Amino acid sequence: MPNVMIRKAEGKMTLYVPKRDLEDEIASIEFESDDKWGGEITLADGSSYYLDPIPMPSLPKTVRVRRAKEGI
């Protein structure tokens, strides 16, 4: 379960994985309401992570995610 940073700049959200020095644009987030934000996060390269839903945070935010299994 890596710690990642989610940022928003110029209207785009990115996910940064420090240990892999990977940063990519977030293509979609499963839940995006004020009281339920997170779920499956898909990156532009097709990889996906899962963030247990939380209330909408102010960004940038460091959170713990896990690799999403295919077929979620």
N, C-alpha and C positions, 0 to 999 in steps of 0.2 A: 504494500500500500504506500505508494509514493506521495510525498507532499508536493503539491504543484501550486503555481501562482496563476490566478485568472486575472487578466487586466482588460481594460477597455480603453482604446485610443482611436481617435478618428472614426468613431462609430462602429469599430470592429472589436470583437472580443478575441483574445488569444489565451492559450494555455501554455505555460512554460514549465517544463520538467527539468529542474536544475541538475540532477544527477546524470541525465542523458544529454544535457545541453540542447534540448529540443524545444522549439517554440513554433506553434502553428496556429492558424486561425481556426476558431470554433465555427463549424458549419451549422450545427444545431444543438439545442439543449431540450431535453424531454419536457421539463416543466419550467415555465418562465413567469409565474404569477408572483405577486408580492409576498404571499404567505407560503408558497411552495416553489422553490427554485432548485434545480439540479436534475437528478436522474441520469439518464444516459447522455453523455456529451460526445458528439462526433466531431472529429477534426477534419480539416480540408483534405488531408492525406488518406482519409478513410478509417484511421484508427479510432477506437472509442474507449472511453473511461466511464466509470460510474461514480457519481457523487450522491451520497444519501441526501435526499431533499432537505433543504433548510430554508428559513425565511430569506427573502431577497437581501443579499449583503451589499454593502458599499464596496466598490472595487477600487484598487486592487485588493485581492483577498487570497491568503494562503489556506488551502484546504487539503485534506487527505482524500485520495481517490483510489479506486482499484481498476485494473484493466477490465473492460466489459467483455463478457463471453459472447461469442458469436451467436446470433439468434435470440438475443434478449428482446 
